[in-house]
Amino acid sequence: MTALVSMHTALFSRIERADWLLPTLARFLFAAILLVYYWKSGLTKLGDGLLGLFSPAVGAYAQIFPKATEAVTYDVTKLSLFHHLTVLAGTWAEFILPILIIAGLLSRLASLGMIGFIAVQSLTDLYGHGGIEHEGTLGAWFDKAPDAIILDQRALWVFLLLVIVVKGAGPLSLDRALSRAVAPFPTSRGRGHRAPL
C-alpha cells in the first residue's frame, strides 16, 4: 500500500507542478469550441464594406437590442447613442476578445471581458429574445440533462475563461513573452532595472 501511495504522490505531484497545462488547454479549448462561433456571429453584425466595422447592420441591433429595434420598426437611426455604442462595442468584442485570449495577450482582462460578454449574451437570449419562455433554454443544474443552452453550456464556457483569469495565459503566450521582455534584471549594485520593450 505504501508503494502505491508513493507512486500516486510522485505521479500527481509532477502534474501539480505543470503550471502551463491548465491555461494552455483552456486557451486551446476556447479556440476549438468558441472562436468560429463568435467570429461568425460577429460577421453577421457587420455593415457593408470596410466601413461596416463602424456601421453595424440592422441585424446587429436586432440581435443585441431586439425589443428596442422592433419598437422603432427596425429604423436604427431612431435609437439612442447608447444603443449605437453598445452595438458597436459588442460587434468588436466578438472579434477582439477571442483573438486576445488565443494569442495570450492581456489574457486575464480579455477573459474577464468575455465572461461579461457571455453574461450579457445569456440575459439577452433569455429576456430579449424570449428564451426564458422556451423549455430547456435556461435549463437547470443537478438534473439529468447536460445540454441546456444557458446554465449548462455557458457555465462551462465561463469555467474555461476563469481558468485563464486565475492562472494566466501560460508559457506559450504573448503575455509571458512581454513579461520577460520587461522583467527587472540585476545590476552591479544588486538593484534591478527594466529592460526596454
C-alpha positions as CSV (number, residue, x, y, z in Angstrom):
1,M,0.0,0.0,0.0
2,T,2.9,2.4,0.8
3,A,4.4,1.8,-2.6
4,L,1.1,2.6,-4.3
5,V,0.7,5.8,-2.3
6,S,4.3,6.8,-3.1
7,M,3.7,6.2,-6.8
8,H,0.4,8.1,-6.7
9,T,2.1,11.1,-5.0
10,A,5.1,11.1,-7.3
11,L,2.9,11.0,-10.4
12,F,0.4,13.6,-9.4
13,S,3.0,16.0,-7.8
14,R,4.6,16.3,-11.3
15,I,1.2,17.1,-12.7
16,E,0.6,19.7,-10.0
17,R,3.9,21.4,-10.9
18,A,2.9,21.6,-14.6
19,D,1.6,25.2,-14.3
20,W,1.5,25.5,-18.1
21,L,-1.0,22.7,-18.6
22,L,-4.4,24.2,-17.5
23,P,-4.1,27.7,-19.0
24,T,-2.8,26.3,-22.3
25,L,-5.6,23.7,-22.5
26,A,-8.2,26.3,-21.6
27,R,-7.0,28.6,-24.4
28,F,-6.8,25.7,-26.9
29,L,-10.4,24.6,-26.0
30,F,-11.7,28.1,-26.2
31,A,-10.2,28.3,-29.7
32,A,-11.6,24.9,-30.7
33,I,-15.1,25.4,-29.3
34,L,-15.8,29.1,-29.4
35,L,-13.6,31.0,-31.8
36,V,-15.5,30.3,-35.0
37,Y,-18.8,30.6,-33.2
38,Y,-18.1,34.2,-32.1
39,W,-16.4,35.2,-35.3
40,K,-19.4,34.0,-37.4
41,S,-21.7,35.8,-35.0
42,G,-19.6,39.0,-35.3
43,L,-19.6,38.7,-39.1
44,T,-23.5,38.8,-39.1
45,K,-23.3,42.1,-37.3
46,L,-21.1,44.0,-39.8
47,G,-22.5,46.5,-42.2
48,D,-21.5,46.7,-45.9
49,G,-17.9,47.2,-47.0
50,L,-14.9,48.3,-44.9
51,L,-16.9,50.9,-43.1
52,G,-19.2,48.1,-41.9
53,L,-16.8,47.8,-38.9
54,F,-18.1,51.3,-37.8
55,S,-21.6,51.0,-39.1
56,P,-23.2,47.7,-37.9
57,A,-26.0,46.1,-39.8
58,V,-29.6,46.4,-38.7
59,G,-29.4,42.7,-37.8
60,A,-26.8,43.6,-35.2
61,Y,-29.3,45.9,-33.4
62,A,-31.9,43.2,-33.7
63,Q,-29.6,40.7,-32.1
64,I,-28.4,42.9,-29.2
65,F,-31.5,45.1,-28.6
66,P,-34.3,43.0,-30.1
67,K,-37.2,44.8,-28.4
68,A,-35.9,48.3,-28.9
69,T,-35.2,47.6,-32.5
70,E,-38.6,46.3,-33.1
71,A,-40.2,49.2,-31.2
72,V,-38.6,51.6,-33.8
73,T,-39.7,49.3,-36.7
74,Y,-36.1,48.5,-37.5
75,D,-35.2,52.1,-38.2
76,V,-32.0,52.1,-36.1
77,T,-31.4,55.8,-36.7
78,K,-34.1,56.4,-34.1
79,L,-32.2,54.6,-31.4
80,S,-30.0,56.4,-28.9
81,L,-26.3,56.9,-28.8
82,F,-26.2,54.3,-26.0
83,H,-27.7,51.7,-28.4
84,H,-25.2,52.6,-31.2
85,L,-22.1,52.5,-28.9
86,T,-23.3,49.2,-27.3
87,V,-23.9,47.5,-30.6
88,L,-20.5,48.7,-31.9
89,A,-18.7,47.6,-28.8
90,G,-20.5,44.2,-28.9
91,T,-19.6,43.7,-32.5
92,W,-15.9,44.5,-32.0
93,A,-15.8,42.4,-28.8
94,E,-16.7,39.2,-30.8
95,F,-13.6,39.7,-32.9
96,I,-11.1,41.3,-30.5
97,L,-11.6,39.4,-27.2
98,P,-11.2,35.9,-28.7
99,I,-8.1,36.9,-30.6
100,L,-6.5,38.3,-27.4
101,I,-7.4,35.1,-25.5
102,I,-5.9,32.8,-28.1
103,A,-2.8,34.9,-28.6
104,G,-2.4,35.2,-24.8
105,L,-2.2,39.0,-24.9
106,L,-3.9,40.8,-21.9
107,S,-5.5,37.4,-21.5
108,R,-6.8,37.9,-18.0
109,L,-8.5,41.1,-18.9
110,A,-9.8,39.7,-22.2
111,S,-11.1,36.6,-20.3
112,L,-13.0,38.9,-17.8
113,G,-14.4,40.8,-20.7
114,M,-15.5,37.6,-22.4
115,I,-17.2,36.5,-19.2
116,G,-19.1,39.7,-19.1
117,F,-20.0,39.3,-22.8
118,I,-21.3,35.8,-22.1
119,A,-23.4,37.1,-19.2
120,V,-25.0,39.9,-21.3
121,Q,-25.4,37.5,-24.2
122,S,-27.2,35.0,-22.0
123,L,-29.5,37.6,-20.5
124,T,-30.3,38.9,-24.0
125,D,-31.1,35.4,-25.2
126,L,-33.4,34.8,-22.2
127,Y,-35.2,38.1,-21.9
128,G,-34.6,40.0,-25.2
129,H,-35.3,37.0,-27.5
130,G,-37.8,35.3,-25.2
131,G,-35.7,32.2,-24.5
132,I,-36.9,32.2,-20.9
133,E,-40.3,31.1,-22.2
134,H,-38.9,28.1,-24.1
135,E,-38.4,24.9,-22.1
136,G,-34.8,23.8,-22.0
137,T,-33.2,27.1,-22.9
138,L,-32.4,28.2,-19.3
139,G,-32.2,24.6,-18.1
140,A,-31.3,23.6,-14.5
141,W,-28.3,22.3,-12.7
142,F,-28.3,19.0,-10.9
143,D,-30.7,17.4,-13.3
144,K,-30.3,14.6,-15.8
145,A,-29.9,16.9,-18.9
146,P,-26.4,18.2,-19.5
147,D,-27.2,20.3,-22.6
148,A,-29.2,23.4,-21.5
149,I,-28.0,26.3,-23.6
150,I,-27.7,28.8,-20.7
151,L,-27.0,27.2,-17.4
152,D,-25.1,24.1,-18.6
153,Q,-23.2,25.1,-21.7
154,R,-22.3,28.7,-20.7
155,A,-21.3,27.7,-17.2
156,L,-18.6,25.5,-18.9
157,W,-17.6,28.4,-21.2
158,V,-17.2,30.7,-18.2
159,F,-15.2,28.0,-16.4
160,L,-12.7,27.8,-19.3
161,L,-12.3,31.6,-19.1
162,L,-12.0,31.6,-15.2
163,V,-9.0,29.2,-15.6
164,I,-7.3,31.9,-17.6
165,V,-8.3,34.7,-15.2
166,V,-6.8,32.7,-12.3
167,K,-3.8,31.0,-13.9
168,G,-2.9,33.5,-16.7
169,A,-2.3,32.5,-20.3
170,G,0.6,30.1,-19.7
171,P,4.1,30.0,-21.2
172,L,3.0,29.9,-24.9
173,S,1.6,33.4,-24.8
174,L,2.4,37.0,-25.7
175,D,1.7,37.9,-22.0
176,R,4.7,35.7,-21.0
177,A,6.9,37.0,-23.7
178,L,6.1,40.6,-22.8
179,S,6.6,39.9,-19.1
180,R,10.1,38.5,-19.8
181,A,10.9,41.5,-22.0
182,V,10.2,44.0,-19.2
183,A,11.3,41.9,-16.2
184,P,13.8,43.5,-14.0
185,F,17.3,42.2,-14.2
186,P,20.2,42.6,-11.7
187,T,22.8,45.4,-12.0
188,S,26.2,45.6,-10.3
189,R,24.6,47.3,-7.3
190,G,22.1,44.5,-6.8
191,R,19.1,46.6,-7.8
192,G,17.1,45.8,-10.9
193,H,16.0,48.0,-13.7
194,R,13.6,47.3,-16.5
195,A,14.8,46.2,-19.9
196,P,13.4,48.1,-22.8
197,L,10.5,46.6,-24.8
